[in-house]
Amino acid sequence: MNTSSFLTGFALSASLIVAIGAQNAFVLRQGLRREHVGAVVLFCALGDALLMSAGVLGLGGALQRLPMLAQALTMVGALFLLAYGALALRRALRPGVLQAASGGPGTPLRAALAQAAGFTLLNPHVYLDTILLMGSLGARLPGAAQPWFLGGGAAASGLWFAALGFGARLLRPWFAKPAAWRLLDLAVGLTMWTLAAMLARSLVGVQH
């Protein structure tokens, strides 16, 4: 076992993923609502693992050679975050539709996975973290060490999403009140809009 490569991948992935972002906020909300938590956690963890593998196999270099693709990804991601942020802020203004208990109207599994796919695939920061940063480091390792590096990165991602999704239930008593959901949705909405503004600003900076 290449312990050094495993720990390097684990540490780098953990340092990149443990941050406030659109994907983490979505997993947290699903965990608080107890809606399809296992499926969402598994989807996000597998998505990260596949993107890390793609980065190590050389797609990171392809994105660097295609700046127009990176710009298009940034634009789509900004629009996605803007739209989801608007939905979260609308929920914050209508506390009557917020259900802290699992007995309220839930999100279908297909819709939850579609949203998870959006936060995973339409977020340029995910590609920056998994394909460019993880990929650029992993690609420089010897061939025999790369699987261990990817295993460490995937382990850190899976553990984080599991802790975020399944650990959210510890906060459930506080979220038994609609006011708490209002604050959460307000924070989520503002976070999404802030990220969208940052992406739009970076896009304008590139064009100038």
Secondary structure as UniProt FT lines:
FT   HELIX           3..17
FT   HELIX           22..33
FT   HELIX           37..54
FT   HELIX           55..59
FT   HELIX           60..65
FT   HELIX           67..93
FT   HELIX           95..97
FT   TURN            102..103
FT   HELIX           109..121
FT   HELIX           124..127
FT   HELIX           128..134
FT   HELIX           135..138
FT   TURN            139..140
FT   TURN            143..145
FT   HELIX           146..167
FT   HELIX           168..171
FT   TURN            172..173
FT   HELIX           174..176
FT   HELIX           178..207
//
